[in-house]
């Protein structure tokens, strides 16, 4: 669903293209600052990152909660809208899935930066998990189905289970040598069909 379609569905007046671009740039800047400095970062830091005045931020988002919710929803929408494009642009459906998972890791890192507030008692954050599930599980399913139909991966992988697994990898620790992106890639690579018969080990794994 495009930004214009979302505006129409909500009954609001569609934003001009340049206004949408400016707001998206602001949300990208806010997401980057939340990751590096936390959600309590000064508004002036976000404004400087976005190249706008603080008044612009307050005009779009009167409260910090408004901005946090908007950042979260914007990241989810970017992921949801990326999948069809990746299926067209990538060499194979499995490559599209791998690229989408790479972006999903970025989202999870942003989400972890918001974790403290998302788990707070403020009811404005309550709908966000359902929004995440409703928008992204079908998208992940679409990518998995395309890779299954192409004969690239084994069938039966549940999208929510895969997303939860990657979320767990991203929460694995802050050791300098820990790379959740590499591990997520290994996980997705492991979905690929093997040329070996079911129930047998590849030759290199066989016992002497």
C-alpha angles and dihedrals in degrees: 000000000000125000090252092052091048090052090050092048092050092048094242125131112264113254120239113259093249091049090052091049091050092050092047090051089051092051091048090051092048091050091052092049093047089055095047101035107016131249092289092063113135115269089233089063090055091045092051091049091050094043094237137109122264089245089065091056093048090048091057097034115025093187135034089241089058090054094046093050090047092050092050094047092045092054091049092049092050090055094045094050094044097064100073090045092050091051089056098041101040125087093236138004089252089055089050090051091049092050091048092050088051089057090044089059088056089052093050090051089052090046091052088055087057095042097106094056096036088059094046126108093255105121092211089078096049097091095050098085092052089047090052093050096044094050104037107034092065090046093052088046090054091054093046092048091051091052091047092049089051089053092241102118137029114264125241101057110143111222096217091050091052092048092048090050091053090047088055091051091051090053092051097110146289098258110142091238095050113105114181091182092060091047092048088052090052090051093052091044088054090062091067119111115257123222088223120098116262114274096020129107122238111259093253089058096049118115117248 
